[in-house]
Amino acid sequence: MNPLLEPSSCRRSGYARPVRSACLVTAMLLVASCGLVDDSGPYEPLHQSARQEIPGTFGYDLVPVDGFEAAIDPLRAWRGLTGATGDTHVSVTLAAVEAPADDGWGPSWVFFTRDLCYFTAKGDFVSPSRFGDGDGCTPSNVLVQVVDASTGEFVAVFEAYDAELDWLPQREGTPAQVPGATRFQ
């Protein structure tokens, strides 16, 4: 073992005063570094990294929530939402959502599910019954579901439209998102 890292070696009378001081400083740094904890939280890679407009929503924006720690796990928030039981294309980010008509929603898990639309029979923009055999959905249709990241309360749902099929939320880091992936990412 390195004698500078061994606490008892600091007290040996054979070392000169500067070496003992260096030993003490090294020991304090070692103790301090062992006490450091990664405070970024387990969901830091899922945090929205930049303000970003959600395509086809006429002004809905994702806004970063720097320093916020979610109390609700994203998988727990996802359970029970439309599309959670099927083989769907979904992406998630932790962000605030600004809406043009109201104040929007604070720190939330925001889920983007492709090829899923017409989630109700009434009030749809276009009735699915007018599409014949299919429901009229395409991979460009994106269902956006918002769940409060502190309480787990479902707070909003709205439609988005990504004509280019390449839009993804801009997150802090890994896991990387892949357009059209068929898993929770």
Secondary structure, DSSP 8 states (H G I E B T S, - for coil): --TTT-GGGGG-TTS-HHHHHHHHHHHHHHHHHHH---TT-TTGGGBB-S-EE-TTSSS-EEE--TT---SS-HHHHHTTSTTTTS--EEEEEEEEEE-SSS--EEEEEEEEEET----SSSS-SS-GGGGTTS-S--TTEEEEEEEETTT--EEEEEEEE-TTS-----BSSSS---TT-SSB-
